[in-house]
Amino acid sequence: MMMGFGFGGLGLILMVLFWIVIIVLAVWLVSRLFPQVTSITSPPARHIRQETDTSSEEILRRRYAAGEITKDEYEDMREELRK
């Protein structure tokens, strides 16, 4: 008595193709649900420093506006940040 595997060799190929399609769909679904935030290429180093400097100056302005530091301290700190 012969014990077959359904379609023989074709059944094996179809099973492998089925799982490949399932894996590709799962990867595609995950990539659509969680889009990549960062780009593949990183920005230049000076661009990162410029963002940090702007952020530091903004904090300094807020401290001066809140009265935490005097005008002289503000000007000294601002000049130090711009070096």
Secondary structure, 3 states (H helix, E strand, C coil): CCCCCCCCHHHHHHHHHHHHHHHHHHHHHHHHHCCCCCCCCCCCHHHHHHHHHHHHHHHHHHHHHCCCCCHHHHHHHHHHHCC
